[in-house]
Amino acid sequence: MKEEEKKRIGELLHRDKTVISDAVEAAAVRDFARVAGEYFELDGGITFSMREEKGASCVNISFRATRVKNFTTLP
C-alpha cells in the first residue's frame, strides 16, 4: 500500500470518529439538558458545539441557569 493511500485511509478513519450526526447531537443535547436540569433551574435551551483541537474533539455545552438546585442527602 502506498504512503498516500495509507494517509488517506488514516484521514478517513479519523474523520469518521470526529463527525457527529444530527441524531447523535440531538440525543446528546437532550441528555445534557436532563442532567443540567437536575442541578440547575435552566433559563432557555442548551447550546452544543464540537470542534477539532490538538488531535481530539473539544465539546462545549452552554446553558443559562437562574439558580442552583441545592440538595442534601439524608442519613
KOLGUGU-488250 format. One record per atom (N, C-alpha, C): x, y, z; residue number from 1; atom name. Coordinates in steps of 0.02 Angstrom, whole numbers, plus 50000, padded with zeros to 5 digits. Layout:
<atoms>
+-------+-------+-------+--------+------+
!     u !     v !     w ! drendo ! fipa !
+-------+-------+-------+--------+------+
!     X !     Y !     Z !    NUM !   CA !
...
+-------+-------+-------+--------+------+
</atoms>
This chain:
<atoms>
+-------+-------+-------+--------+------+
!     u !     v !     w ! drendo ! fipa !
+-------+-------+-------+--------+------+
! 50042 ! 49942 ! 50000 !      1 !    N !
! 50000 ! 50000 ! 50000 !      1 !   CA !
! 50045 ! 50062 ! 50000 !      1 !    C !
! 50030 ! 50109 ! 49957 !      2 !    N !
! 50069 ! 50170 ! 49952 !      2 !   CA !
! 50058 ! 50215 ! 50012 !      2 !    C !
! 50108 ! 50256 ! 50027 !      3 !    N !
! 50102 ! 50302 ! 50084 !      3 !   CA !
! 50043 ! 50349 ! 50075 !      3 !    C !
! 50031 ! 50372 ! 50014 !      4 !    N !
! 49974 ! 50417 ! 50001 !      4 !   CA !
! 49908 ! 50383 ! 50019 !      4 !    C !
! 49902 ! 50319 ! 50001 !      5 !    N !
! 49840 ! 50282 ! 50017 !      5 !   CA !
! 49833 ! 50273 ! 50092 !      5 !    C !
! 49888 ! 50258 ! 50126 !      6 !    N !
! 49886 ! 50250 ! 50199 !      6 !   CA !
! 49864 ! 50315 ! 50232 !      6 !    C !
! 49891 ! 50371 ! 50209 !      7 !    N !
! 49873 ! 50435 ! 50237 !      7 !   CA !
! 49799 ! 50449 ! 50226 !      7 !    C !
! 49773 ! 50437 ! 50166 !      8 !    N !
! 49703 ! 50449 ! 50150 !      8 !   CA !
! 49657 ! 50406 ! 50193 !      8 !    C !
! 49675 ! 50342 ! 50201 !      9 !    N !
! 49634 ! 50297 ! 50243 !      9 !   CA !
! 49636 ! 50320 ! 50316 !      9 !    C !
! 49694 ! 50340 ! 50339 !     10 !    N !
! 49700 ! 50366 ! 50408 !     10 !   CA !
! 49657 ! 50427 ! 50419 !     10 !    C !
! 49656 ! 50473 ! 50370 !     11 !    N !
! 49614 ! 50533 ! 50375 !     11 !   CA !
! 49540 ! 50516 ! 50375 !     11 !    C !
! 49521 ! 50467 ! 50333 !     12 !    N !
! 49450 ! 50446 ! 50332 !     12 !   CA !
! 49429 ! 50415 ! 50398 !     12 !    C !
! 49472 ! 50373 ! 50427 !     13 !    N !
! 49456 ! 50342 ! 50491 !     13 !   CA !
! 49452 ! 50395 ! 50546 !     13 !    C !
! 49497 ! 50443 ! 50545 !     14 !    N !
! 49496 ! 50496 ! 50595 !     14 !   CA !
! 49433 ! 50537 ! 50589 !     14 !    C !
! 49415 ! 50556 ! 50527 !     15 !    N !
! 49354 ! 50596 ! 50516 !     15 !   CA !
! 49292 ! 50558 ! 50538 !     15 !    C !
! 49292 ! 50492 ! 50527 !     16 !    N !
! 49235 ! 50451 ! 50548 !     16 !   CA !
! 49225 ! 50454 ! 50623 !     16 !    C !
! 49279 ! 50460 ! 50661 !     17 !    N !
! 49274 ! 50463 ! 50734 !     17 !   CA !
! 49255 ! 50531 ! 50760 !     17 !    C !
! 49266 ! 50584 ! 50721 !     18 !    N !
! 49256 ! 50652 ! 50746 !     18 !   CA !
! 49193 ! 50686 ! 50721 !     18 !    C !
! 49160 ! 50657 ! 50671 !     19 !    N !
! 49099 ! 50688 ! 50645 !     19 !   CA !
! 49039 ! 50662 ! 50684 !     19 !    C !
! 48996 ! 50707 ! 50706 !     20 !    N !
! 48937 ! 50687 ! 50745 !     20 !   CA !
! 48876 ! 50697 ! 50701 !     20 !    C !
! 48833 ! 50648 ! 50699 !     21 !    N !
! 48773 ! 50653 ! 50659 !     21 !   CA !
! 48721 ! 50697 ! 50695 !     21 !    C !
! 48673 ! 50721 ! 50657 !     22 !    N !
! 48620 ! 50763 ! 50686 !     22 !   CA !
! 48581 ! 50725 ! 50740 !     22 !    C !
! 48568 ! 50660 ! 50727 !     23 !    N !
! 48530 ! 50620 ! 50775 !     23 !   CA !
! 48569 ! 50611 ! 50841 !     23 !    C !
! 48634 ! 50598 ! 50836 !     24 !    N !
! 48675 ! 50589 ! 50896 !     24 !   CA !
! 48682 ! 50655 ! 50933 !     24 !    C !
! 48690 ! 50710 ! 50897 !     25 !    N !
! 48695 ! 50776 ! 50929 !     25 !   CA !
! 48630 ! 50792 ! 50966 !     25 !    C !
! 48573 ! 50780 ! 50935 !     26 !    N !
! 48508 ! 50794 ! 50967 !     26 !   CA !
! 48499 ! 50752 ! 51030 !     26 !    C !
! 48519 ! 50688 ! 51027 !     27 !    N !
! 48514 ! 50644 ! 51086 !     27 !   CA !
! 48560 ! 50669 ! 51141 !     27 !    C !
! 48620 ! 50690 ! 51124 !     28 !    N !
! 48667 ! 50715 ! 51174 !     28 !   CA !
! 48640 ! 50778 ! 51207 !     28 !    C !
! 48613 ! 50823 ! 51168 !     29 !    N !
! 48585 ! 50885 ! 51195 !     29 !   CA !
! 48527 ! 50869 ! 51243 !     29 !    C !
! 48484 ! 50823 ! 51225 !     30 !    N !
! 48429 ! 50803 ! 51269 !     30 !   CA !
! 48456 ! 50775 ! 51335 !     30 !    C !
! 48506 ! 50732 ! 51330 !     31 !    N !
! 48534 ! 50702 ! 51391 !     31 !   CA !
! 48569 ! 50755 ! 51435 !     31 !    C !
! 48608 ! 50799 ! 51404 !     32 !    N !
! 48641 ! 50852 ! 51442 !     32 !   CA !
! 48590 ! 50899 ! 51474 !     32 !    C !
! 48536 ! 50914 ! 51439 !     33 !    N !
! 48484 ! 50958 ! 51466 !     33 !   CA !
! 48451 ! 50925 ! 51527 !     33 !    C !
! 48439 ! 50860 ! 51522 !     34 !    N !
! 48408 ! 50824 ! 51578 !     34 !   CA !
! 48454 ! 50826 ! 51639 !     34 !    C !
! 48517 ! 50812 ! 51630 !     35 !    N !
! 48564 ! 50811 ! 51686 !     35 !   CA !
! 48574 ! 50882 ! 51714 !     35 !    C !
! 48582 ! 50931 ! 51670 !     36 !    N !
! 48589 ! 51000 ! 51694 !     36 !   CA !
! 48528 ! 51022 ! 51733 !     36 !    C !
! 48468 ! 51000 ! 51711 !     37 !    N !
! 48406 ! 51018 ! 51745 !     37 !   CA !
! 48400 ! 50988 ! 51814 !     37 !    C !
! 48439 ! 50935 ! 51828 !     38 !    N !
! 48439 ! 50906 ! 51895 !     38 !   CA !
! 48477 ! 50950 ! 51944 !     38 !    C !
! 48525 ! 50989 ! 51919 !     39 !    N !
! 48567 ! 51030 ! 51962 !     39 !   CA !
! 48553 ! 51104 ! 51959 !     39 !    C !
! 48522 ! 51126 ! 51903 !     40 !    N !
! 48510 ! 51197 ! 51893 !     40 !   CA !
! 48439 ! 51208 ! 51868 !     40 !    C !
! 48412 ! 51268 ! 51882 !     41 !    N !
! 48350 ! 51289 ! 51850 !     41 !   CA !
! 48371 ! 51324 ! 51787 !     41 !    C !
! 48354 ! 51295 ! 51731 !     42 !    N !
! 48378 ! 51321 ! 51667 !     42 !   CA !
! 48336 ! 51379 ! 51642 !     42 !    C !
! 48369 ! 51425 ! 51609 !     43 !    N !
! 48336 ! 51482 ! 51578 !     43 !   CA !
! 48347 ! 51477 ! 51503 !     43 !    C !
! 48307 ! 51436 ! 51470 !     44 !    N !
! 48315 ! 51425 ! 51398 !     44 !   CA !
! 48346 ! 51358 ! 51383 !     44 !    C !
! 48371 ! 51352 ! 51323 !     45 !    N !
! 48398 ! 51288 ! 51299 !     45 !   CA !
! 48473 ! 51283 ! 51310 !     45 !    C !
! 48499 ! 51229 ! 51284 !     46 !    N !
! 48570 ! 51214 ! 51290 !     46 !   CA !
! 48601 ! 51221 ! 51220 !     46 !    C !
! 48659 ! 51251 ! 51217 !     47 !    N !
! 48696 ! 51254 ! 51154 !     47 !   CA !
! 48752 ! 51203 ! 51157 !     47 !    C !
! 48764 ! 51172 ! 51101 !     48 !    N !
! 48813 ! 51118 ! 51095 !     48 !   CA !
! 48857 ! 51133 ! 51036 !     48 !    C !
! 48922 ! 51128 ! 51044 !     49 !    N !
! 48968 ! 51134 ! 50988 !     49 !   CA !
! 49026 ! 51086 ! 50997 !     49 !    C !
! 49054 ! 51066 ! 50941 !     50 !    N !
! 49109 ! 51018 ! 50942 !     50 !   CA !
! 49158 ! 51038 ! 50888 !     50 !    C !
! 49222 ! 51040 ! 50905 !     51 !    N !
! 49273 ! 51058 ! 50856 !     51 !   CA !
! 49336 ! 51016 ! 50869 !     51 !    C !
! 49377 ! 51012 ! 50819 !     52 !    N !
! 49440 ! 50976 ! 50823 !     52 !   CA !
! 49492 ! 51022 ! 50855 !     52 !    C !
! 49528 ! 50996 ! 50904 !     53 !    N !
! 49579 ! 51036 ! 50937 !     53 !   CA !
! 49635 ! 50991 ! 50961 !     53 !    C !
! 49694 ! 51001 ! 50935 !     54 !    N !
! 49754 ! 50962 ! 50954 !     54 !   CA !
! 49743 ! 50887 ! 50949 !     54 !    C !
! 49712 ! 50865 ! 50894 !     55 !    N !
! 49704 ! 50794 ! 50882 !     55 !   CA !
! 49647 ! 50762 ! 50920 !     55 !    C !
! 49606 ! 50801 ! 50954 !     56 !    N !
! 49549 ! 50774 ! 50991 !     56 !   CA !
! 49489 ! 50819 ! 50980 !     56 !    C !
! 49432 ! 50794 ! 50999 !     57 !    N !
! 49370 ! 50833 ! 50993 !     57 !   CA !
! 49361 ! 50875 ! 51056 !     57 !    C !
! 49347 ! 50939 ! 51047 !     58 !    N !
! 49333 ! 50984 ! 51103 !     58 !   CA !
! 49257 ! 50996 ! 51101 !     58 !    C !
! 49223 ! 50976 ! 51154 !     59 !    N !
! 49150 ! 50982 ! 51158 !     59 !   CA !
! 49133 ! 51037 ! 51208 !     59 !    C !
! 49090 ! 51084 ! 51186 !     60 !    N !
! 49067 ! 51138 ! 51229 !     60 !   CA !
! 48992 ! 51133 ! 51238 !     60 !    C !
! 48970 ! 51138 ! 51300 !     61 !    N !
! 48899 ! 51138 ! 51316 !     61 !   CA !
! 48887 ! 51200 ! 51358 !     61 !    C !
! 48839 ! 51241 ! 51336 !     62 !    N !
! 48824 ! 51303 ! 51371 !     62 !   CA !
! 48750 ! 51308 ! 51385 !     62 !    C !
! 48734 ! 51336 ! 51443 !     63 !    N !
! 48665 ! 51350 ! 51460 !     63 !   CA !
! 48663 ! 51405 ! 51512 !     63 !    C !
! 48607 ! 51439 ! 51516 !     64 !    N !
! 48597 ! 51490 ! 51567 !     64 !   CA !
! 48556 ! 51459 ! 51624 !     64 !    C !
! 48575 ! 51474 ! 51684 !     65 !    N !
! 48540 ! 51449 ! 51743 !     65 !   CA !
! 48517 ! 51508 ! 51786 !     65 !    C !
! 48456 ! 51504 ! 51810 !     66 !    N !
! 48431 ! 51556 ! 51854 !     66 !   CA !
! 48445 ! 51541 ! 51927 !     66 !    C !
! 48456 ! 51478 ! 51942 !     67 !    N !
! 48476 ! 51460 ! 52011 !     67 !   CA !
! 48506 ! 51390 ! 52012 !     67 !    C !
! 48544 ! 51378 ! 52065 !     68 !    N !
! 48571 ! 51312 ! 52078 !     68 !   CA !
! 48523 ! 51276 ! 52123 !     68 !    C !
! 48507 ! 51215 ! 52107 !     69 !    N !
! 48463 ! 51175 ! 52150 !     69 !   CA !
! 48506 ! 51143 ! 52204 !     69 !    C !
! 48499 ! 51168 ! 52264 !     70 !    N !
! 48537 ! 51140 ! 52320 !     70 !   CA !
! 48499 ! 51083 ! 52351 !     70 !    C !
! 48532 ! 51028 ! 52361 !     71 !    N !
! 48502 ! 50971 ! 52392 !     71 !   CA !
! 48553 ! 50935 ! 52434 !     71 !    C !
! 48530 ! 50901 ! 52484 !     72 !    N !
! 48574 ! 50863 ! 52527 !     72 !   CA !
! 48545 ! 50793 ! 52534 !     72 !    C !
! 48588 ! 50747 ! 52549 !     73 !    N !
! 48563 ! 50678 ! 52561 !     73 !   CA !
! 48551 ! 50669 ! 52635 !     73 !    C !
! 48500 ! 50635 ! 52652 !     74 !    N !
! 48484 ! 50623 ! 52722 !     74 !   CA !
! 48516 ! 50557 ! 52743 !     74 !    C !
! 48539 ! 50553 ! 52806 !     75 !    N !
! 48571 ! 50491 ! 52830 !     75 !   CA !
! 48523 ! 50433 ! 52832 !     75 !    C !
+-------+-------+-------+--------+------+
</atoms>
